[in-house]
Amino acid sequence: MSIQEKKKSESFTENVVPVPNDDDDFRLLNADARKAAERALVRKLDCRLMPTAVVIYLLNYIDRVAITAARLQGLEQDLGLTTVQYETILAILYVTYCPAQIPSNMILSYISRPSLYIGACVIGWGLTSALTGVTTNYSGIMACRVFIGLPEAAFYPGVMYLLSRWYTRKELAVRSAWFYCGLLISNAFGSLIAAGILAKMQGVLGLAAWRWLFYIEGAITMSFGFMTMWLLPDYPHNTRWLNAAECRLAQVRLAEDAGEADRDSDDLTIYDGLWMAIKDPKTIIFMFMSCSQLLGLSYINFFPTLTATLGFDNTITFLMAAPPWIFASACCVLNAWHADKSGERFFHITSWWWVVIIGYIVSLSTMATGGRYFSLFLMTTGYCGFALTLTWVSNAIPRPPAKRAVAMGLVNGFGNLGNM
């Protein structure tokens, strides 16, 4: 490390939250070992934070869209639902999911243990998902869908905010993409899991297979929710599984990245962050951009049904629903990697919109099975751009953290109105 770099590193320690000091702390921040220590810290985060986030997102969407798979196995008939009632059940989740994201992220920026908060929310939606299997009528399943939206609201914008508290701007896009792959993979493997459960569990203990789908997936989510409380980090100044030197290094590298410490001032209240985010015109622009994207991508709520129109039986339909999402996952990671490498955001997000448009045109222009299946691959790539939306928000509205947290909640909450 040069003298200039050493002085720059030392200058930022004034804005770092105090942690217990020791000889290793001084060595990591001021010796030639700084770069190696930083790589080791990022590796530790990548090995613990990222897999946990991906698995939770996978479980999140599997639970949320299990109802679309259950529909193909008799859910509508067993509960006596009309088509309008089924569509209402899909949409009602977003009535609580969208607005709840804003206060959730406000709370997240205020509390000191996000690992416990997010873990409790995972347990909450897993329990609600499992209870969906108990329902016997329209009112019961409506209640489950309303209440599952509340704990789920804490997850995506909350974890994105948590990532922004640990990774620098040049590291964030590709991590966000890996995280978002949890959603894309869930659409692939969620269909495969659903195919196995629905094919083998019909009539077991006298229960319909679609009920077992909710029981099994909800139980898995609840179990992982307890693990999440231990696996996820908190903030750079108070994470339990990092030592004092690593905590201090995590704070300094973020301060260097933005030119100021990644912390709120002592007199900043939870409502100040909300007001600051609302007044920033960039927040409003991002909100409408996110809503427009998800409006065009809302076919995700009907994806198994779309695949079923190709004319195959249920098991084959679920298997065919997987490859488009695996393809989208690969594109998503490559797109984010190049976005981080180039430092560009706009074209890495908007270029995929044109691919989705072509996919819609193909699907509307032919009845050939091959052409329609190919259009599904093109349509799923739209999420490659959307995966970077909150990354761009984090880069464009970096400080203070309270403002950034609320901005992320506003953008994702308003954006999901497009799904509704």
KOLMAR-582265 format. One line per field, with one value per residue (C-alpha): residue number from 0; residue in one letter; y, x, z. Coordinates in Angstrom, 1 decimal, always signed. Last residue first. Layout:
BEGIN
i c(NUM|...) .
aa c(A|...) .
y c(Y|...) .
x c(X|...) .
z c(Z|...) .
% end
This chain:
BEGIN
i c(419|418|417|416|415|414|413|412|411|410|409|408|407|406|405|404|403|402|401|400|399|398|397|396|395|394|393|392|391|390|389|388|387|386|385|384|383|382|381|380|379|378|377|376|375|374|373|372|371|370|369|368|367|366|365|364|363|362|361|360|359|358|357|356|355|354|353|352|351|350|349|348|347|346|345|344|343|342|341|340|339|338|337|336|335|334|333|332|331|330|329|328|327|326|325|324|323|322|321|320|319|318|317|316|315|314|313|312|311|310|309|308|307|306|305|304|303|302|301|300|299|298|297|296|295|294|293|292|291|290|289|288|287|286|285|284|283|282|281|280|279|278|277|276|275|274|273|272|271|270|269|268|267|266|265|264|263|262|261|260|259|258|257|256|255|254|253|252|251|250|249|248|247|246|245|244|243|242|241|240|239|238|237|236|235|234|233|232|231|230|229|228|227|226|225|224|223|222|221|220|219|218|217|216|215|214|213|212|211|210|209|208|207|206|205|204|203|202|201|200|199|198|197|196|195|194|193|192|191|190|189|188|187|186|185|184|183|182|181|180|179|178|177|176|175|174|173|172|171|170|169|168|167|166|165|164|163|162|161|160|159|158|157|156|155|154|153|152|151|150|149|148|147|146|145|144|143|142|141|140|139|138|137|136|135|134|133|132|131|130|129|128|127|126|125|124|123|122|121|120|119|118|117|116|115|114|113|112|111|110|109|108|107|106|105|104|103|102|101|100|99|98|97|96|95|94|93|92|91|90|89|88|87|86|85|84|83|82|81|80|79|78|77|76|75|74|73|72|71|70|69|68|67|66|65|64|63|62|61|60|59|58|57|56|55|54|53|52|51|50|49|48|47|46|45|44|43|42|41|40|39|38|37|36|35|34|33|32|31|30|29|28|27|26|25|24|23|22|21|20|19|18|17|16|15|14|13|12|11|10|9|8|7|6|5|4|3|2|1|0) .
aa c(M|N|G|L|N|G|F|G|N|V|L|G|M|A|V|A|R|K|A|P|P|R|P|I|A|N|S|V|W|T|L|T|L|A|F|G|C|Y|G|T|T|M|L|F|L|S|F|Y|R|G|G|T|A|M|T|S|L|S|V|I|Y|G|I|I|V|V|W|W|W|S|T|I|H|F|F|R|E|G|S|K|D|A|H|W|A|N|L|V|C|C|A|S|A|F|I|W|P|P|A|A|M|L|F|T|I|T|N|D|F|G|L|T|A|T|L|T|P|F|F|N|I|Y|S|L|G|L|L|Q|S|C|S|M|F|M|F|I|I|T|K|P|D|K|I|A|M|W|L|G|D|Y|I|T|L|D|D|S|D|R|D|A|E|G|A|D|E|A|L|R|V|Q|A|L|R|C|E|A|A|N|L|W|R|T|N|H|P|Y|D|P|L|L|W|M|T|M|F|G|F|S|M|T|I|A|G|E|I|Y|F|L|W|R|W|A|A|L|G|L|V|G|Q|M|K|A|L|I|G|A|A|I|L|S|G|F|A|N|S|I|L|L|G|C|Y|F|W|A|S|R|V|A|L|E|K|R|T|Y|W|R|S|L|L|Y|M|V|G|P|Y|F|A|A|E|P|L|G|I|F|V|R|C|A|M|I|G|S|Y|N|T|T|V|G|T|L|A|S|T|L|G|W|G|I|V|C|A|G|I|Y|L|S|P|R|S|I|Y|S|L|I|M|N|S|P|I|Q|A|P|C|Y|T|V|Y|L|I|A|L|I|T|E|Y|Q|V|T|T|L|G|L|D|Q|E|L|G|Q|L|R|A|A|T|I|A|V|R|D|I|Y|N|L|L|Y|I|V|V|A|T|P|M|L|R|C|D|L|K|R|V|L|A|R|E|A|A|K|R|A|D|A|N|L|L|R|F|D|D|D|D|N|P|V|P|V|V|N|E|T|F|S|E|S|K|K|K|E|Q|I|S|M) .
y c(-6.7|-7.4|-3.8|-2.7|-4.5|-1.5|+0.7|-1.6|-2.1|+1.6|+2.7|+0.1|+0.8|+4.5|+3.8|+1.9|+4.5|+7.4|+5.6|+4.7|+8.3|+8.1|+6.0|+7.2|+6.6|+3.5|+2.0|+2.8|+1.2|-1.9|-1.8|-2.0|-4.6|-7.7|-5.9|-6.1|-9.9|-10.2|-9.5|-12.6|-14.6|-13.4|-14.6|-18.1|-18.1|-17.1|-20.2|-22.3|-20.5|-21.0|-24.7|-25.3|-23.5|-21.3|-18.2|-14.4|-13.6|-15.6|-14.2|-10.6|-11.2|-12.6|-9.7|-7.3|-9.3|-8.9|-5.2|-4.9|-6.6|-3.6|-1.5|-2.8|-3.3|-0.2|+2.0|+0.5|+1.0|+0.5|-1.6|-4.5|-4.3|-4.2|-7.1|-9.3|-8.2|-9.3|-12.6|-13.3|-12.5|-14.4|-17.6|-17.2|-16.5|-19.8|-21.7|-19.9|-20.9|-24.5|-25.1|-24.7|-27.8|-30.0|-28.6|-29.1|-32.7|-33.5|-31.8|-33.4|-31.6|-29.2|-26.1|-24.3|-25.8|-23.6|-20.5|-22.1|-22.8|-19.2|-17.5|-15.3|-14.8|-13.2|-10.0|-9.1|-6.2|-4.7|-5.6|-3.3|-0.4|-0.5|-0.5|+2.5|+4.3|+3.9|+4.7|+8.0|+8.9|+8.0|+10.1|+13.1|+13.1|+14.6|+11.1|+9.7|+12.6|+12.4|+8.7|+9.0|+11.7|+9.5|+7.0|+9.8|+11.5|+13.2|+10.6|+10.8|+7.7|+5.4|+4.5|+6.8|+9.3|+9.3|+6.6|+3.8|+4.9|+4.8|+1.3|+0.1|+1.6|-0.1|-3.6|-3.1|-2.2|-5.2|-7.5|-6.2|-6.6|-10.2|-11.3|-13.9|-11.6|-8.8|-5.5|-2.8|-4.1|-4.6|-7.8|-10.9|-13.7|-17.3|-17.4|-15.9|-17.6|-21.0|-20.4|-19.3|-22.5|-24.6|-22.3|-22.5|-26.3|-26.6|-24.2|-26.2|-29.5|-28.3|-26.2|-29.0|-31.5|-29.5|-29.7|-33.5|-33.8|-35.4|-38.9|-39.7|-39.7|-39.2|-37.5|-37.3|-38.8|-36.7|-33.4|-33.6|-34.5|-31.9|-29.2|-29.9|-29.6|-26.4|-24.9|-25.9|-23.6|-20.8|-21.0|-20.7|-17.3|-16.0|-17.3|-15.9|-12.5|-13.0|-13.9|-10.8|-8.6|-10.0|-9.1|-5.6|-4.9|-5.4|-2.2|-0.1|-1.6|-4.5|-4.7|-2.2|-2.4|-6.2|-5.4|-3.0|-5.7|-8.1|-5.7|-4.8|-8.6|-9.8|-7.5|-7.6|-11.4|-11.0|-8.9|-10.6|-13.9|-12.3|-11.4|-14.7|-16.6|-14.6|-15.1|-18.9|-18.9|-16.8|-18.8|-22.1|-25.2|-23.9|-26.2|-26.2|-22.4|-23.0|-24.1|-20.8|-18.8|-20.7|-20.2|-16.5|-16.1|-18.2|-16.0|-12.9|-14.0|-14.6|-11.1|-9.5|-11.7|-11.1|-7.4|-7.0|-3.3|-1.9|+1.5|+0.8|-2.4|-0.5|+1.9|-1.1|-2.7|+0.6|+0.9|-2.8|-3.0|-0.9|-3.5|-6.8|-6.0|-5.4|-7.5|-10.7|-9.8|-10.2|-14.0|-14.5|-12.1|-14.2|-17.3|-15.5|-14.3|-17.9|-19.2|-21.1|-24.1|-24.9|-28.4|-27.4|-24.5|-26.4|-29.3|-30.2|-27.5|-24.8|-26.2|-25.1|-21.5|-21.6|-22.6|-19.1|-17.4|-20.4|-21.2|-17.5|-17.1|-20.5|-19.5|-16.1|-17.7|-20.0|-17.1|-14.9|-17.8|-18.6|-14.8|-14.1|-17.1|-17.9|-14.5|-12.7|-14.8|-14.2|-10.5|-10.5|-12.6|-10.2|-7.3|-9.0|-9.6|-5.9|-4.7|-7.0|-4.3|-2.7|+0.0|-1.3|-5.0|-4.5|-2.0|-4.4|-7.4|-5.5|-4.9|-2.6|-3.1|-1.5|+2.2|+3.1|+4.4|+8.1|+8.9|+5.7|+7.4|+9.4|+6.2|+4.7|+7.9|+8.1|+4.6|+5.1|+8.1|+6.3|+3.5|+0.0) .
x c(-51.0|-47.7|-47.4|-48.2|-45.0|-43.0|-44.6|-43.2|-39.9|-39.2|-40.6|-38.8|-35.5|-36.0|-36.7|-33.4|-31.4|-32.8|-31.9|-28.5|-27.6|-26.3|-26.1|-29.0|-27.8|-25.8|-28.4|-31.1|-29.0|-28.7|-32.4|-33.0|-30.3|-32.5|-35.0|-32.6|-32.1|-35.8|-36.7|-34.9|-38.0|-39.8|-37.2|-37.2|-41.0|-41.0|-39.0|-41.9|-44.3|-42.1|-41.6|-45.3|-46.4|-49.4|-47.6|-47.7|-48.7|-46.0|-43.4|-44.5|-44.4|-40.9|-39.8|-41.0|-39.1|-35.9|-36.6|-36.9|-33.5|-31.7|-33.2|-31.3|-27.7|-28.3|-28.9|-26.3|-22.7|-19.7|-18.1|-17.0|-20.0|-22.4|-20.5|-20.9|-24.6|-25.3|-23.5|-25.4|-28.8|-28.1|-27.3|-30.5|-32.6|-31.5|-32.4|-35.7|-36.5|-35.4|-37.8|-41.3|-40.8|-40.6|-43.8|-45.7|-44.3|-45.8|-49.1|-49.7|-48.7|-50.7|-48.5|-51.2|-49.7|-46.6|-48.8|-50.6|-47.2|-46.2|-49.4|-47.9|-44.8|-46.9|-46.4|-43.3|-44.6|-46.3|-43.1|-41.0|-43.5|-43.7|-39.9|-39.6|-42.4|-40.6|-37.2|-38.4|-40.0|-36.8|-34.7|-36.8|-35.6|-38.3|-39.8|-36.4|-35.6|-39.1|-38.8|-35.2|-36.4|-39.1|-36.7|-35.0|-31.6|-30.1|-27.3|-26.2|-26.8|-24.0|-22.1|-19.2|-18.3|-16.4|-18.7|-16.1|-13.8|-16.6|-17.5|-14.0|-13.7|-16.8|-15.9|-12.3|-13.6|-15.8|-13.0|-10.6|-13.2|-13.9|-16.8|-19.4|-21.4|-22.0|-22.1|-20.2|-20.5|-24.3|-26.2|-25.0|-27.2|-26.5|-27.7|-31.2|-31.4|-31.2|-34.6|-36.1|-34.7|-37.0|-40.0|-39.3|-39.1|-42.4|-44.2|-43.0|-44.2|-47.6|-48.3|-47.6|-49.3|-52.5|-52.1|-51.8|-55.2|-55.4|-56.7|-53.5|-51.8|-54.5|-52.3|-48.8|-46.7|-47.5|-48.3|-45.2|-42.8|-44.2|-44.2|-40.6|-39.9|-41.9|-40.2|-36.9|-37.4|-39.4|-37.3|-34.2|-35.4|-36.2|-33.0|-31.2|-32.1|-29.3|-26.8|-27.8|-27.6|-24.1|-23.2|-24.5|-23.0|-19.3|-18.3|-20.7|-19.1|-20.6|-21.6|-24.4|-25.7|-26.2|-28.4|-30.5|-31.0|-31.9|-34.6|-35.9|-36.4|-37.5|-39.6|-42.6|-42.8|-43.8|-46.9|-47.8|-48.5|-51.3|-53.5|-52.9|-53.8|-57.0|-58.0|-57.5|-59.9|-62.6|-62.6|-63.2|-61.6|-58.2|-55.8|-53.2|-53.0|-51.8|-48.4|-48.0|-48.9|-46.3|-43.6|-44.6|-43.9|-40.8|-39.2|-40.4|-38.7|-35.4|-35.6|-36.0|-33.4|-30.7|-31.6|-30.2|-29.6|-33.0|-33.5|-32.7|-34.8|-37.7|-37.8|-37.3|-40.5|-42.4|-41.8|-42.2|-45.7|-47.3|-46.5|-47.0|-50.4|-52.4|-49.8|-51.2|-54.7|-53.7|-53.3|-56.5|-58.4|-57.3|-58.7|-62.0|-62.4|-61.8|-64.4|-63.4|-65.2|-62.4|-61.8|-62.4|-60.1|-57.3|-57.6|-54.0|-53.3|-54.3|-51.8|-49.0|-50.2|-50.8|-47.2|-46.3|-45.7|-44.2|-41.7|-41.0|-39.9|-38.1|-35.8|-35.4|-34.4|-31.9|-30.3|-30.0|-28.4|-26.0|-25.0|-24.5|-22.3|-19.7|-19.9|-19.5|-16.4|-15.0|-15.5|-13.6|-10.8|-10.5|-10.3|-7.6|-5.5|-5.9|-5.0|-2.0|+0.4|-0.2|-2.5|-6.0|-5.3|-2.4|-4.2|-7.2|-4.8|-3.2|-6.5|-9.4|-13.0|-15.4|-16.1|-18.4|-16.2|-16.2|-12.7|-11.5|-11.9|-8.6|-6.6|-7.6|-6.7|-3.3|-2.5|-3.5|-1.2|+1.7|+1.4|+0.0) .
z c(-8.9|-10.7|-11.8|-8.2|-7.5|-8.7|-5.9|-3.3|-5.0|-5.5|-2.2|-0.2|-2.0|-1.4|+2.3|+2.8|+0.9|+3.0|+6.2|+4.8|+4.3|+1.7|-1.5|-3.7|-7.2|-6.4|-4.2|-6.7|-9.5|-7.4|-6.8|-10.6|-11.3|-11.1|-13.4|-16.3|-16.1|-15.2|-18.8|-19.8|-19.0|-22.0|-24.5|-23.1|-23.1|-26.8|-27.7|-26.3|-28.6|-31.6|-30.9|-30.3|-33.5|-32.9|-34.1|-34.1|-30.5|-28.8|-31.3|-30.6|-26.8|-27.1|-29.2|-26.5|-23.9|-25.9|-26.2|-22.4|-22.1|-23.4|-20.6|-17.6|-18.9|-21.0|-18.0|-15.5|-16.6|-14.3|-17.1|-14.9|-12.6|-15.5|-17.2|-14.1|-13.9|-17.5|-17.0|-13.8|-15.4|-18.6|-16.6|-14.5|-17.6|-19.2|-16.0|-16.0|-19.6|-18.8|-15.8|-17.2|-19.5|-16.4|-15.0|-18.3|-18.6|-15.2|-16.0|-19.4|-22.6|-24.8|-25.2|-23.2|-20.1|-20.4|-20.1|-17.0|-15.4|-16.1|-14.7|-12.0|-14.0|-16.7|-14.6|-16.6|-18.5|-15.4|-13.5|-15.8|-15.8|-12.0|-11.6|-14.0|-12.2|-8.8|-10.2|-11.5|-8.2|-6.2|-8.6|-7.8|-4.2|-1.9|-1.1|-0.1|+2.2|+3.9|+4.5|+5.9|+8.2|+9.5|+11.1|+12.8|+12.0|+15.1|+15.5|+11.9|+9.8|+8.9|+5.7|+6.4|+3.7|+0.3|-1.1|-1.7|+1.1|+3.6|+2.4|+2.7|+6.2|+7.6|+6.5|+7.8|+11.2|+11.4|+10.1|+12.8|+15.5|+14.7|+12.4|+13.4|+15.7|+13.3|+15.2|+13.3|+9.8|+10.2|+10.9|+9.1|+8.0|+9.0|+12.6|+12.2|+8.8|+10.4|+12.1|+8.8|+7.2|+9.2|+8.5|+4.7|+4.7|+6.6|+4.2|+1.2|+2.7|+3.9|+0.8|-1.7|+0.6|+0.1|-3.7|-3.5|-2.0|+1.4|+2.5|+4.4|+0.9|-1.7|-4.2|-2.9|-5.8|-8.9|-7.1|-4.9|-7.8|-10.2|-7.5|-6.8|-10.6|-10.9|-7.9|-9.5|-12.5|-11.0|-7.9|-10.0|-11.3|-7.8|-6.3|-9.3|-7.8|-5.1|-7.8|-9.7|-6.6|-6.0|-9.6|-9.2|-5.7|-6.2|-8.0|-5.7|-2.6|-0.7|+3.0|+3.7|+0.1|+0.7|+3.7|+1.6|-1.0|+1.8|+3.0|-0.4|-1.1|+2.3|+4.4|+2.1|+2.5|+6.1|+5.1|+1.8|+3.5|+5.4|+2.4|+0.7|+3.8|+4.3|+0.6|+1.1|+3.9|+2.3|-0.9|+0.8|+2.5|+3.7|+5.5|+2.7|+3.0|+6.6|+5.3|+3.4|+6.5|+8.5|+5.9|+5.7|+9.4|+9.6|+6.8|+8.6|+11.9|+10.0|+8.4|+11.9|+13.6|+10.9|+10.8|+14.3|+15.0|+14.3|+12.6|+8.9|+9.1|+10.6|+7.7|+5.4|+6.8|+6.8|+3.0|+2.1|+3.7|+0.9|-1.8|+0.0|+1.5|-1.7|-3.5|-2.1|-3.3|-6.9|-7.0|-5.0|-7.2|-10.2|-8.6|-7.7|-11.3|-12.6|-10.2|-7.0|-5.5|-3.1|-4.4|-8.0|-8.0|-6.2|-8.6|-9.6|-12.2|-9.7|-7.2|-9.6|-9.6|-5.8|-5.3|-6.6|-3.3|-1.5|-4.3|-4.6|-1.0|-0.9|-3.8|-2.2|+1.1|-0.7|-2.6|+0.5|+2.5|-0.4|-0.5|+3.2|+4.0|+1.3|-0.4|+3.0|+3.9|+0.4|+0.8|+4.1|+2.6|-0.3|+2.1|+4.2|+1.1|+0.1|+3.6|+4.1|+3.1|+6.5|+7.8|+8.1|+8.6|+10.9|+13.2|+13.6|+14.2|+17.1|+18.9|+18.9|+20.2|+17.8|+17.3|+14.4|+11.6|+10.7|+12.0|+10.4|+7.0|+7.2|+7.9|+4.6|+2.7|+4.5|+3.6|+0.0|-0.2|+1.5|-1.0|+0.0) .
% end
